Amino acid sequence: MNSLAYGVNSQTITFLVPSFSIDSDLLNYVFTNKNNEELGTGDIDLSTETPIYTVSTAGGKGTSTPDQLTLASVTDLAPGDFYLVANSREEIIEIISISGNVVTLSSPVPYAVPAGSELKKASVEVPVPYAVVQEDLIDFYLTVTCVSGGKSLSERIEGYVTKNP
């Protein structure tokens, strides 16, 4: 189970989307407490969250630079960003540096990424429900659900409140 921290003075929380959401643009999320009581809900339309980046030169496993991808554009990309590789496999990658249109990743991609593959942002920011702040919870849960391939898939993420943001 993934976990995430929420600072009490923050109005939003950022989390990595489940890798199975690569084929879906709409995510639903529900905040709950330990007793599974609902504290807040929302939707995320991933198609409007960020531009999609296109790989212009094949990379990943089997290339001389498996930890690098060359993109058609790097506008708005930044080190520390997380992306989903839209390919035959789902993989979340972290960008550690950018030089020209070449991005270096935190680790090699364990499969071939052909030219034309797309990257979709894997971290999203959502508002924290007032109930999480009001109840001064020590911990909470965030369940993220999407429909992919005709199936409803979900992942429960454990969260906790940090008193010193």
Order of alpha helices (4+ residues) and beta strands (2+ residues): beta-beta-beta-beta-alpha-beta-beta-beta-beta-beta-beta-beta-beta-beta-alpha-beta-beta
